[in-house]
Amino acid sequence: MKPLKIIALLLTVVTASSCKDTKKETPSEKVSEEKIELQKQKEMKILFVLTSHDKLGDTGEKTGFWVEEFANPYYTLLDKGAVITIATPKGGAAPIDPSSDSPDAATKDTERFNNDAEAKERIANTKVLADMNPDDFDAVFYPGGHGPLWDLANDQTSIALIEKFNSQEKPIAFVCHAPAALKSVKNADGTPIVRGKKVTGFTNTEEEAVGLTNVVPFLVEDMLIENGGIYSKKEDWASYAIQDGNLITGQNPASSELVAELLLKK
Protein backbone atom coordinates (compact mmCIF):
# COMPACT_ATOMS: atom_id res chain seq x y z
CA MET A 1 0.00 0.00 0.00
CA LYS A 2 2.96 2.32 0.65
CA PRO A 3 3.86 2.65 -3.09
CA LEU A 4 0.24 3.55 -3.79
CA LYS A 5 0.27 6.19 -1.06
CA ILE A 6 3.48 7.62 -2.48
CA ILE A 7 1.97 7.76 -5.98
CA ALA A 8 -1.17 9.40 -4.63
CA LEU A 9 0.94 11.95 -2.78
CA LEU A 10 2.94 12.75 -5.90
CA LEU A 11 -0.25 13.19 -7.95
CA THR A 12 -1.59 15.57 -5.32
CA VAL A 13 1.58 17.65 -5.42
CA VAL A 14 1.61 17.70 -9.25
CA THR A 15 -2.07 18.68 -9.38
CA ALA A 16 -1.60 21.46 -6.85
CA SER A 17 1.41 22.76 -8.75
CA SER A 18 -0.53 22.63 -12.02
CA CYS A 19 -3.42 24.57 -10.50
CA LYS A 20 -0.98 27.15 -9.18
CA ASP A 21 0.64 27.56 -12.62
CA THR A 22 -2.70 27.94 -14.41
CA LYS A 23 -4.18 30.39 -11.94
CA LYS A 24 -4.05 33.06 -14.60
CA GLU A 25 -7.79 32.86 -15.27
CA THR A 26 -10.12 30.78 -13.14
CA PRO A 27 -13.76 30.23 -14.20
CA SER A 28 -14.90 32.75 -11.57
CA GLU A 29 -12.45 35.33 -12.90
CA LYS A 30 -13.67 34.72 -16.44
CA VAL A 31 -17.27 35.25 -15.33
CA SER A 32 -16.18 38.41 -13.54
CA GLU A 33 -14.53 39.74 -16.72
CA GLU A 34 -17.67 38.95 -18.71
CA LYS A 35 -19.75 40.85 -16.16
CA ILE A 36 -17.42 43.84 -16.43
CA GLU A 37 -17.68 43.76 -20.23
CA LEU A 38 -21.48 43.50 -20.02
CA GLN A 39 -21.50 46.43 -17.59
CA LYS A 40 -19.50 48.48 -20.08
CA GLN A 41 -22.10 47.74 -22.75
CA LYS A 42 -24.89 48.70 -20.39
CA GLU A 43 -23.26 52.04 -19.70
CA MET A 44 -23.67 53.21 -23.31
CA LYS A 45 -25.03 56.75 -23.01
CA ILE A 46 -27.32 58.11 -25.71
CA LEU A 47 -28.89 61.55 -25.99
CA PHE A 48 -32.38 61.74 -27.52
CA VAL A 49 -33.25 65.19 -28.90
CA LEU A 50 -36.94 65.96 -29.40
CA THR A 51 -38.75 69.00 -30.76
CA SER A 52 -40.36 71.67 -28.59
CA HIS A 53 -42.55 72.95 -31.45
CA ASP A 54 -46.26 72.12 -31.31
CA LYS A 55 -47.91 74.29 -34.00
CA LEU A 56 -48.53 72.88 -37.47
CA GLY A 57 -47.86 76.04 -39.45
CA ASP A 58 -50.91 78.27 -39.78
CA THR A 59 -53.40 75.40 -39.79
CA GLY A 60 -54.40 75.85 -36.17
CA GLU A 61 -53.60 72.17 -35.62
CA LYS A 62 -51.04 70.66 -33.28
CA THR A 63 -47.83 68.82 -34.10
CA GLY A 64 -44.75 67.66 -32.21
CA PHE A 65 -42.72 64.45 -32.24
CA TRP A 66 -44.00 61.19 -33.69
CA VAL A 67 -44.51 58.64 -30.89
CA GLU A 68 -43.41 55.54 -32.83
CA GLU A 69 -40.20 57.25 -33.93
CA PHE A 70 -39.36 57.84 -30.29
CA ALA A 71 -40.78 54.69 -28.71
CA ASN A 72 -39.24 52.02 -30.92
CA PRO A 73 -35.65 53.32 -30.74
CA TYR A 74 -36.11 54.17 -27.07
CA TYR A 75 -37.05 50.62 -26.12
CA THR A 76 -34.70 48.99 -28.62
CA LEU A 77 -31.76 50.80 -27.03
CA LEU A 78 -33.04 50.78 -23.44
CA ASP A 79 -33.53 47.01 -23.53
CA LYS A 80 -29.88 46.65 -24.58
CA GLY A 81 -28.78 48.52 -21.48
CA ALA A 82 -28.36 52.03 -22.90
CA VAL A 83 -28.61 54.97 -20.52
CA ILE A 84 -30.88 57.47 -22.28
CA THR A 85 -31.22 61.18 -21.65
CA ILE A 86 -34.05 63.13 -23.30
CA ALA A 87 -33.69 66.82 -24.13
CA THR A 88 -35.59 69.51 -26.05
CA PRO A 89 -34.74 73.11 -26.98
CA LYS A 90 -37.07 74.50 -24.30
CA GLY A 91 -36.94 71.66 -21.79
CA GLY A 92 -40.05 70.50 -19.97
CA ALA A 93 -42.85 68.69 -21.79
CA ALA A 94 -42.08 67.53 -25.33
CA PRO A 95 -45.22 67.91 -27.49
CA ILE A 96 -46.63 64.73 -29.00
CA ASP A 97 -48.12 64.89 -32.48
CA PRO A 98 -51.80 63.93 -31.91
CA SER A 99 -51.89 61.98 -35.18
CA SER A 100 -49.13 59.70 -33.91
CA ASP A 101 -51.10 58.91 -30.77
CA SER A 102 -54.18 57.68 -32.62
CA PRO A 103 -55.32 54.02 -32.93
CA ASP A 104 -54.32 54.04 -36.61
CA ALA A 105 -50.70 54.78 -35.71
CA ALA A 106 -50.53 52.33 -32.79
CA THR A 107 -47.75 49.74 -32.64
CA LYS A 108 -46.48 47.45 -29.88
CA ASP A 109 -43.94 50.13 -28.99
CA THR A 110 -46.48 52.98 -28.78
CA GLU A 111 -48.68 50.76 -26.62
CA ARG A 112 -45.70 50.01 -24.38
CA PHE A 113 -45.02 53.74 -24.13
CA ASN A 114 -48.63 54.52 -23.26
CA ASN A 115 -48.41 52.02 -20.40
CA ASP A 116 -44.97 53.16 -19.25
CA ALA A 117 -45.41 55.75 -16.51
CA GLU A 118 -41.67 56.34 -16.19
CA ALA A 119 -41.17 57.02 -19.91
CA LYS A 120 -44.18 59.35 -20.00
CA GLU A 121 -42.84 61.19 -16.98
CA ARG A 122 -39.51 61.66 -18.76
CA ILE A 123 -41.26 63.06 -21.84
CA ALA A 124 -43.15 65.47 -19.61
CA ASN A 125 -39.91 66.65 -17.99
CA THR A 126 -37.19 66.73 -20.65
CA LYS A 127 -33.82 68.33 -20.06
CA VAL A 128 -32.88 71.67 -21.63
CA LEU A 129 -30.80 71.04 -24.73
CA ALA A 130 -28.40 73.89 -23.97
CA ASP A 131 -27.42 72.10 -20.74
CA MET A 132 -26.29 68.97 -22.57
CA ASN A 133 -22.58 68.30 -23.12
CA PRO A 134 -21.70 66.03 -26.10
CA ASP A 135 -18.69 64.80 -24.13
CA ASP A 136 -21.09 63.06 -21.76
CA PHE A 137 -22.65 60.88 -24.49
CA ASP A 138 -21.67 58.15 -26.92
CA ALA A 139 -24.28 58.99 -29.56
CA VAL A 140 -27.22 61.25 -30.36
CA PHE A 141 -30.58 60.33 -31.86
CA TYR A 142 -33.29 62.62 -33.27
CA PRO A 143 -36.85 61.22 -33.60
CA GLY A 144 -39.03 62.89 -36.22
CA GLY A 145 -42.50 64.32 -36.42
CA HIS A 146 -43.18 67.64 -38.17
CA GLY A 147 -42.04 69.74 -35.20
CA PRO A 148 -38.29 69.61 -36.06
CA LEU A 149 -38.98 71.39 -39.38
CA TRP A 150 -39.74 74.57 -37.42
CA ASP A 151 -37.40 74.53 -34.43
CA LEU A 152 -34.54 72.02 -34.68
CA ALA A 153 -33.80 72.97 -38.29
CA ASN A 154 -32.74 76.43 -37.09
CA ASP A 155 -31.81 75.86 -33.45
CA GLN A 156 -28.22 77.04 -32.95
CA THR A 157 -27.71 74.86 -29.88
CA SER A 158 -28.80 71.77 -31.79
CA ILE A 159 -26.64 72.69 -34.77
CA ALA A 160 -23.55 73.14 -32.58
CA LEU A 161 -24.28 69.91 -30.73
CA ILE A 162 -24.51 67.85 -33.92
CA GLU A 163 -21.33 69.46 -35.23
CA LYS A 164 -19.53 68.53 -32.00
CA PHE A 165 -20.75 64.92 -32.11
CA ASN A 166 -19.70 64.73 -35.75
CA SER A 167 -16.22 66.14 -35.04
CA GLN A 168 -15.85 63.46 -32.36
CA GLU A 169 -16.93 60.84 -34.93
CA LYS A 170 -19.74 59.68 -32.68
CA PRO A 171 -22.94 58.23 -34.20
CA ILE A 172 -25.54 60.84 -35.17
CA ALA A 173 -28.91 59.35 -36.15
CA PHE A 174 -32.14 60.81 -37.53
CA VAL A 175 -35.44 59.37 -38.74
CA CYS A 176 -38.28 60.62 -40.95
CA HIS A 177 -38.53 64.44 -40.58
CA ALA A 178 -35.66 64.61 -38.09
CA PRO A 179 -33.01 65.03 -40.84
CA ALA A 180 -34.46 68.56 -40.97
CA ALA A 181 -32.13 69.20 -38.03
CA LEU A 182 -29.21 68.77 -40.47
CA LYS A 183 -30.32 71.71 -42.62
CA SER A 184 -27.71 74.19 -41.36
CA VAL A 185 -25.17 71.79 -39.86
CA LYS A 186 -21.66 72.15 -41.31
CA ASN A 187 -18.45 70.17 -41.48
CA ALA A 188 -15.28 71.69 -40.08
CA ASP A 189 -14.50 73.12 -43.54
CA GLY A 190 -17.84 74.93 -43.70
CA THR A 191 -19.52 72.59 -46.19
CA PRO A 192 -22.97 71.09 -45.44
CA ILE A 193 -22.61 67.99 -43.30
CA VAL A 194 -24.65 65.91 -45.77
CA ARG A 195 -22.64 66.89 -48.84
CA GLY A 196 -21.40 63.74 -50.54
CA LYS A 197 -23.05 61.55 -47.90
CA LYS A 198 -25.64 58.85 -48.53
CA VAL A 199 -28.83 60.00 -46.82
CA THR A 200 -32.57 59.47 -46.72
CA GLY A 201 -35.56 61.09 -45.01
CA PHE A 202 -39.28 61.69 -45.41
CA THR A 203 -40.00 61.74 -49.14
CA ASN A 204 -41.79 64.44 -51.12
CA THR A 205 -44.46 61.94 -52.13
CA GLU A 206 -45.01 60.88 -48.52
CA GLU A 207 -45.44 64.54 -47.56
CA GLU A 208 -47.91 64.95 -50.40
CA ALA A 209 -49.79 61.86 -49.22
CA VAL A 210 -50.35 63.40 -45.77
CA GLY A 211 -51.44 66.67 -47.39
CA LEU A 212 -48.79 68.93 -45.86
CA THR A 213 -46.60 69.86 -48.83
CA ASN A 214 -47.82 73.45 -48.74
CA VAL A 215 -47.85 73.68 -44.94
CA VAL A 216 -44.30 72.70 -43.99
CA PRO A 217 -41.51 75.32 -44.27
CA PHE A 218 -39.48 73.01 -46.51
CA LEU A 219 -39.43 69.44 -47.79
CA VAL A 220 -36.86 67.12 -46.22
CA GLU A 221 -36.03 65.35 -49.48
CA ASP A 222 -35.48 68.64 -51.35
CA MET A 223 -33.32 70.08 -48.56
CA LEU A 224 -31.04 67.05 -48.38
CA ILE A 225 -30.52 67.10 -52.15
CA GLU A 226 -29.96 70.88 -52.26
CA ASN A 227 -27.30 70.50 -49.55
CA GLY A 228 -25.44 67.97 -51.66
CA GLY A 229 -26.64 64.77 -50.04
CA ILE A 230 -26.72 61.56 -52.07
CA TYR A 231 -30.40 61.00 -51.42
CA SER A 232 -32.09 57.63 -51.90
CA LYS A 233 -35.44 56.17 -50.93
CA LYS A 234 -37.74 53.20 -51.27
CA GLU A 235 -41.43 53.21 -52.08
CA ASP A 236 -43.64 55.31 -49.81
CA TRP A 237 -43.95 53.98 -46.24
CA ALA A 238 -41.40 51.21 -46.81
CA SER A 239 -38.83 50.57 -44.09
CA TYR A 240 -35.50 52.02 -45.20
CA ALA A 241 -32.41 53.32 -43.42
CA ILE A 242 -28.90 54.09 -44.58
CA GLN A 243 -25.56 54.66 -42.88
CA ASP A 244 -22.62 56.64 -44.22
CA GLY A 245 -19.78 56.78 -41.73
CA ASN A 246 -21.20 57.98 -38.43
CA LEU A 247 -24.32 59.48 -40.07
CA ILE A 248 -27.48 57.33 -39.93
CA THR A 249 -30.81 58.34 -41.48
CA GLY A 250 -34.20 56.64 -41.87
CA GLN A 251 -36.99 57.40 -44.35
CA ASN A 252 -40.19 57.30 -42.29
CA PRO A 253 -41.80 55.98 -39.08
CA ALA A 254 -41.50 52.39 -40.31
CA SER A 255 -37.73 52.89 -40.50
CA SER A 256 -37.29 53.70 -36.81
CA GLU A 257 -36.21 50.20 -35.79
CA LEU A 258 -33.64 49.98 -38.59
CA VAL A 259 -32.13 53.30 -37.50
CA ALA A 260 -31.96 52.13 -33.88
CA GLU A 261 -30.28 48.87 -34.89
CA LEU A 262 -27.70 50.69 -37.01
CA LEU A 263 -27.04 53.09 -34.15
CA LEU A 264 -26.63 50.22 -31.70
CA LYS A 265 -24.23 48.42 -34.04
CA LYS A 266 -22.20 51.59 -34.66
C-alpha positions, -999 to +999 in steps of 0.1 A: +000+000+000+030+023+007+039+026-031+002+035-038+003+062-011+035+076-025+020+078-060-012+094-046+009+120-028+029+127-059-003+132-080-016+156-053+016+176-054+016+177-093-021+187-094-016+215-068+014+228-088-005+226-120-034+246-105-010+272-092+006+276-126-027+279-144-042+304-119-041+331-146-078+329-153-101+308-131-138+302-142-149+327-116-125+353-129-137+347-164-173+352-153-162+384-135-145+397-167-177+390-187-197+409-162-174+438-164-177+438-202-215+435-200-215+464-176-195+485-201-221+477-228-249+487-204-233+520-197-237+532-233-250+567-230-273+581-257-289+615-260-324+617-275-333+652-289-369+660-294-387+690-308-404+717-286-425+729-315-463+721-313-479+743-340-485+729-375-479+760-394-509+783-398-534+754-398-544+758-362-536+722-356-510+707-333-478+688-341-447+677-322-427+645-322-440+612-337-445+586-309-434+555-328-402+573-339-394+578-303-408+547-287-392+520-309-356+533-307-361+542-271-371+506-261-347+490-286-318+508-270-330+508-234-335+470-235-299+467-246-288+485-215-284+520-229-286+550-205-309+575-223-312+612-216-341+631-233-337+668-241-356+695-261-347+731-270-371+745-243-369+717-218-400+705-200-428+687-218-421+675-253-452+679-275-466+647-290-481+649-325-518+639-319-519+620-352-491+597-339-511+589-308-542+577-326-553+540-329-543+540-366-507+548-357-505+523-328-478+497-326-465+474-299-439+501-290-465+530-288-487+508-266-457+500-244-450+537-241-486+545-233-484+520-204-450+532-192-454+557-165-417+563-162-412+570-199-442+594-200-428+612-170-395+617-188-413+631-218-431+655-196-399+667-180-372+667-206-338+683-201-329+717-216-308+710-247-284+739-240-274+721-207-263+690-226-226+683-231-217+660-261-187+648-241-211+631-218-227+609-245-217+582-269-243+590-296-272+613-304-306+603-319-333+626-333-369+612-336-390+629-362-425+643-364-432+676-382-420+697-352-383+696-361-390+714-394-397+746-374-374+745-344-345+720-347-338+730-383-327+764-371-318+759-334-282+770-329-277+749-299-288+718-318-266+727-348-236+731-326-243+699-307-245+679-339-213+695-352-195+685-320-208+649-321-197+647-357-162+661-350-159+635-324-169+608-349-197+597-327-229+582-342-255+608-352-289+593-361-321+608-375-354+594-387-383+606-409-385+644-406-357+646-381-330+650-408-345+686-410-321+692-380-292+688-405-303+717-426-277+742-414-252+718-399-217+721-413-185+702-415-153+717-401-145+731-435-178+749-437-195+726-462-230+711-454-226+680-433-246+659-458-226+669-488-214+637-505-231+616-479-256+589-485-288+600-468-326+595-467-356+611-450-393+617-454-400+617-491-418+644-511-445+619-521-450+609-485-454+645-476-479+649-504-498+619-492-503+634-458-514+667-474-488+689-459-466+699-488-478+734-487-478+737-449-443+727-440-415+753-443-395+730-465-394+694-478-369+671-462-360+653-495-355+686-513-333+701-486-310+671-484-305+671-521-300+709-523-273+705-496-254+680-517-266+648-500-267+616-521-304+610-514-321+576-519-354+562-509-377+532-513-414+532-521-436+553-498-440+540-462-414+512-468-388+506-441-355+520-452-324+533-434-289+541-446-256+547-429-226+566-442-198+568-417-212+580-384-243+595-401-275+573-399-308+583-415-342+566-419-370+574-443-402+573-423-418+560-391-415+524-403-377+529-405-373+537-368-362+502-358-336+500-386-321+533-375-320+521-339-303+489-349-277+507-370-270+531-342-266+502-317-242+484-340-222+516-347 
